[in-house]
Amino acid sequence: MKFLSLAAEEPAPLIVPDSLQKARFEETIEKITNLDLQQVLSSLVSESIWIVLKILLALAIYWVGRWLIRKLIKLLNGIYERRSVDKSLQTFLRNLVKAVCYIILTLLIIQVIGINTTSIVALLASAGLAIGMALSGTLQNFAGGVMILLLKPYRVGDFIEAQGKSGTVEEIMLFSTKISTPAKQIIYIPNSSIATSIIDNYSTSPTRRAEWIVSIAYGDDVETARKAILEILTADNRILQDPAPVVYVAALADSSVNLSVRAWTANDDFWDVFFTMNEIFYKVLPEKGIHFPFPQMDVHLLKE
C-alpha cells in the first residue's frame, strides 16, 4: 500500500513558486548561521594532518620498497653469477622480477593512501584484457622472448644475422633483441619476428671457414696458381692446417677460370684473415705469372 501511495504521488513541479523558493533560501541561511565554525576548522585540520601523514607514509614505503628492490636485484645477480646462469636469461629474469616488484609496490602504496585496491585490480584485469587484445603483437614479442631463452638459438655476445641485419647481440629484452652492428649502430629487432625467422649464428663454432673466388686468365697454369695460393695460406699462422686449405677449379667463366679457395680459421680472426688475403692475392699472384683478366668479348666481322 505504501508503494502504491508513493507511486500515486504527483511528480514535483518543474517551476517552484516564489514563496517556496524564499522559504528554502531562508532555511539554508539559518543552517549556515548556526554552523559551528570552530568544529569545522578542527575537523579540517585533523583531516589535513591525517592526509599528510598518509602521503608521508606512502613516500616512505616507496623509498624503502625501491631500496629493497635494488637489493633484491643485486642479490639475484650474485646468485646468477655463482650458478653461471646464461647472460641472456639473467637480463630477462632481472627485467621480469623488477616489473613485478614495482607493480606490487604501486598497489601497496595505493592501499596505504586509502584507495580500494580490489576495485583497481578488477579494473586493471578488465583493462588488461582489452589492452592485451589491442597489443597482441607486443604479447607475441614477449612469447618470442621466452622461446628464445628456452631454445637458445643465440646468446648475448653472439654474432648473428636475422631479418636482414647482422651484428653482435648486446641484450635480449622482454620484447626485443638489441644488437650492435660492426658500424656500432644499435638495432632493436622484435622478438616475435626473430623467433620465427631464419637466424645465422656465426658464434656457435670456435672455427669458421673462409672462402675466396680467385679469377685467373685462360692460358695461365692452374697448378702454378694453386701452389702459389697454398704457399700464401700456409705462411699465415692464423690459417688452420687441420683441415688443410684447398684450392679447386670452381667454374670456367666467360672471361676467366674461377678458383675456389677455402681455408679454416678461428672465429675471432675470420674477417681479418679474409680481408688480408684479398690484398695478398692481388699483390703476390701477378709476381708468380698469374693474371687477373678483364671481362672481354671476341667480335668477328663477316664480309658478304
C-alpha positions as a printed Julia matrix, in Angstrom:
304×3 Matrix{Float64}:
   0.0     0.0     0.0
   2.86    2.32    0.8
   4.43    1.6    -2.57
   1.15    2.31   -4.31
   0.74    5.58   -2.45
   4.24    6.68   -3.4
   3.63    5.72   -6.99
   0.41    7.66   -6.96
   2.06   10.88   -5.79
   2.36   13.57   -8.38
   5.87   14.46   -9.59
   7.44   17.61   -8.23
   6.64   20.62  -10.41
   9.4    21.93  -12.62
   8.6    25.53  -11.66
   8.77   26.17   -7.88
   6.64   29.06   -6.53
   8.47   32.16   -5.25
   7.22   31.67   -1.7
   8.66   28.15   -1.55
  11.98   29.31   -3.01
  12.16   32.06   -0.39
  11.46   29.6     2.43
  14.19   27.24    1.25
  16.68   30.08    0.94
  15.95   31.25    4.48
  16.38   27.68    5.74
  19.78   27.47    4.09
  20.88   30.81    5.58
  19.84   29.62    9.03
  21.89   26.42    8.72
  24.96   28.38    7.7
  24.43   30.87   10.57
  24.13   28.12   13.17
  27.2    26.28   11.84
  29.94   25.76   14.43
  33.0    27.28   12.69
  35.42   26.01   15.33
  34.23   22.46   14.89
  34.59   22.74   11.1
  38.13   24.1    11.37
  39.09   21.41   13.87
  37.75   18.73   11.56
  39.59   20.22    8.58
  42.88   20.36   10.5
  42.58   16.77   11.72
  41.72   15.54    8.24
  44.6    17.51    6.71
  47.06   16.1     9.22
  45.82   12.58    8.52
  46.15   13.1     4.74
  49.69   14.49    5.13
  50.66   11.54    7.33
  49.34    9.09    4.73
  51.27   10.87    1.98
  54.47   10.79    4.04
  53.91    7.12    4.83
  53.36    6.38    1.13
  56.61    8.2     0.23
  58.48    6.29    2.93
  57.11    2.99    1.64
  58.12    3.98   -1.91
  61.73    4.76   -0.96
  62.08    1.69    1.24
  60.47   -0.51   -1.42
  62.73    0.92   -4.09
  65.78    0.23   -1.9
  64.6    -3.34   -1.25
  64.03   -3.95   -4.97
  67.56   -2.81   -5.75
  68.93   -5.09   -3.04
  66.87   -7.97   -4.41
  68.16   -7.4    -7.94
  71.72   -7.24   -6.62
  71.17  -10.48   -4.7
  69.76  -12.18   -7.79
  72.75  -11.02   -9.85
  75.07  -12.64   -7.31
  73.09  -15.89   -7.45
  73.16  -15.83  -11.25
  76.94  -15.35  -11.27
  77.55  -18.15   -8.77
  75.34  -20.56  -10.69
  76.73  -19.43  -14.08
  73.29  -18.58  -15.43
  73.27  -17.58  -19.09
  73.57  -13.78  -19.51
  70.55  -13.68  -21.8
  68.41  -15.37  -19.15
  69.86  -13.08  -16.47
  68.68   -9.96  -18.32
  65.23  -11.4   -18.99
  64.64  -12.55  -15.39
  66.01   -9.31  -13.98
  63.59   -7.2   -16.01
  60.68   -9.52  -15.19
  61.34   -9.51  -11.43
  61.78   -5.74  -11.42
  58.47   -5.18  -13.24
  56.55   -7.49  -10.87
  58.1    -5.89   -7.77
  57.22   -2.38   -8.88
  53.64   -3.41   -9.63
  53.31   -4.85   -6.1
  54.89   -1.71   -4.62
  52.45    0.52   -6.52
  49.44   -1.46   -5.3
  50.76   -1.29   -1.71
  51.14    2.5    -1.91
  47.62    2.86   -3.32
  46.3     0.74   -0.42
  48.11    2.91    2.14
  46.7     6.1     0.64
  43.24    4.68    1.18
  42.1     3.69   -2.28
  40.34    0.34   -2.54
  42.74   -1.92   -4.43
  40.09   -4.57   -5.05
  38.25   -2.35   -7.48
  41.55   -1.24   -9.02
  42.66   -4.84   -9.56
  39.3    -5.66  -11.15
  39.59   -2.58  -13.33
  43.16   -3.49  -14.31
  42.07   -7.03  -15.13
  39.32   -5.84  -17.46
  41.58   -3.18  -18.92
  44.36   -5.75  -19.29
  42.09   -7.94  -21.39
  41.26   -5.04  -23.69
  44.87   -3.88  -23.85
  46.03   -7.45  -24.44
  43.74   -7.74  -27.44
  44.91   -4.37  -28.75
  48.57   -5.17  -28.11
  48.57   -8.74  -29.32
  51.79   -8.05  -31.23
  53.51   -6.97  -28.02
  52.41  -10.16  -26.28
  53.76  -12.13  -29.22
  57.09  -10.37  -28.72
  57.05  -11.42  -25.05
  56.28  -15.02  -26.01
  59.03  -14.86  -28.63
  61.5   -13.71  -25.97
  60.55  -16.66  -23.76
  61.05  -19.08  -26.68
  64.45  -17.56  -27.46
  65.56  -18.0   -23.87
  64.31  -21.59  -23.75
  65.61  -22.76  -27.13
  68.72  -20.52  -27.1
  69.32  -20.08  -30.84
  71.69  -17.29  -29.82
  73.05  -15.71  -26.65
  74.46  -12.38  -25.55
  77.8   -11.86  -27.29
  76.97  -13.99  -30.36
  77.33  -12.53  -33.84
  74.12  -13.25  -35.72
  72.29  -12.33  -38.89
  68.48  -12.13  -38.86
  65.79  -10.08  -40.57
  68.4    -8.73  -42.98
  70.51   -7.31  -40.13
  73.76   -8.62  -38.7
  75.62   -7.73  -35.53
  76.6    -8.75  -32.01
  73.8    -9.49  -29.55
  74.01   -6.91  -26.77
  70.86   -7.75  -24.8
  67.77   -9.95  -25.01
  64.95   -7.88  -23.53
  61.32   -8.7   -22.78
  60.02   -7.6   -26.16
  63.03   -7.14  -28.46
  66.64   -8.14  -29.06
  69.29   -5.44  -29.07
  72.2    -5.96  -31.48
  75.23   -3.83  -32.3
  76.36   -3.8   -35.93
  80.03   -3.69  -36.96
  79.45    0.03  -37.68
  78.38    0.43  -34.0
  74.74    1.02  -34.87
  72.22   -0.19  -32.3
  69.29   -2.13  -33.8
  66.24   -3.47  -31.95
  64.58   -6.49  -33.56
  61.14   -7.6   -32.24
  61.38  -11.0   -30.57
  58.31  -12.33  -32.38
  59.95  -11.65  -35.75
  63.36  -13.01  -34.88
  61.98  -16.11  -33.12
  60.15  -17.23  -36.28
  62.79  -16.24  -38.84
  65.98  -17.81  -40.16
  68.9   -16.98  -37.85
  72.53  -17.28  -38.92
  74.61  -17.63  -35.76
  78.3   -17.29  -36.57
  79.48  -17.72  -32.98
  78.34  -21.25  -32.18
  81.56  -22.82  -33.52
  85.08  -21.79  -32.44
  86.28  -22.06  -36.05
  84.93  -20.73  -39.32
  85.67  -21.41  -42.97
  86.7   -18.53  -45.22
  86.21  -18.75  -48.97
  87.64  -16.64  -51.79
  86.94  -16.72  -55.52
  90.16  -16.0   -57.4
  89.77  -15.49  -61.17
  92.76  -16.24  -63.4
  93.14  -15.8   -67.13
  92.65  -18.57  -69.66
  96.11  -19.89  -70.54
  97.53  -19.47  -67.01
  98.69  -22.68  -65.35
  96.13  -23.77  -62.74
  98.68  -25.82  -60.81
 101.04  -22.84  -60.54
  98.19  -20.68  -59.22
  97.16  -23.39  -56.76
 100.7   -23.78  -55.44
 101.15  -20.03  -55.01
  97.86  -19.65  -53.16
  98.58  -22.56  -50.81
 102.01  -21.09  -50.02
 100.36  -17.8   -49.08
  97.85  -19.52  -46.84
 100.41  -21.79  -45.17
 102.63  -18.81  -44.31
  99.91  -17.21  -42.19
  99.74  -18.63  -38.65
  96.06  -17.72  -38.37
  95.17  -20.27  -41.06
  94.47  -23.7   -39.57
  96.23  -26.67  -41.18
  93.69  -29.21  -39.95
  91.62  -29.24  -42.03
  94.14  -28.05  -44.59
  93.44  -25.25  -47.09
  92.26  -26.37  -50.54
  92.02  -24.82  -53.99
  89.51  -26.08  -56.57
  88.54  -25.04  -60.06
  85.06  -23.71  -59.37
  83.92  -22.59  -62.83
  85.03  -21.93  -66.38
  83.54  -18.47  -66.77
  83.22  -16.34  -69.92
  86.47  -14.44  -69.37
  88.26  -16.32  -66.59
  88.89  -19.55  -64.77
  87.45  -19.16  -61.28
  89.31  -20.84  -58.43
  87.55  -21.54  -55.13
  89.97  -21.07  -52.23
  88.85  -22.45  -48.86
  90.63  -22.26  -45.51
  89.67  -22.56  -41.87
  90.5   -20.0   -39.2
  89.49  -19.12  -35.65
  86.14  -17.38  -35.43
  87.68  -14.23  -33.96
  90.23  -14.0   -36.8
  87.79  -14.55  -39.66
  87.35  -11.02  -41.0
  90.99  -10.01  -40.52
  92.13  -13.08  -42.43
  89.52  -12.62  -45.15
  90.46   -9.02  -45.99
  94.2    -9.58  -45.55
  94.23  -12.49  -48.01
  92.37  -10.49  -50.64
  95.16   -7.93  -50.59
  97.96  -10.53  -50.58
  96.43  -12.44  -53.51
  96.27   -9.22  -55.52
  99.93   -8.4   -54.81
 101.64  -11.81  -54.92
  99.89  -13.78  -57.69
 100.98  -11.44  -60.54
 104.58  -11.95  -59.35
 104.05  -15.68  -59.95
 102.93  -15.11  -63.53
  99.18  -15.28  -62.76
  96.98  -12.71  -64.5
  93.61  -11.3   -63.42
  91.6   -10.95  -66.63
  89.16   -8.19  -67.51
  85.79   -9.08  -68.99
  86.24   -9.34  -72.73
  84.32  -10.34  -75.83
  85.57  -11.54  -79.22
  83.75   -9.92  -82.15
  84.04  -11.47  -85.62
  83.07   -9.41  -88.67
  81.93  -11.32  -91.75
  82.05   -9.76  -95.22
  79.16  -10.59  -97.51
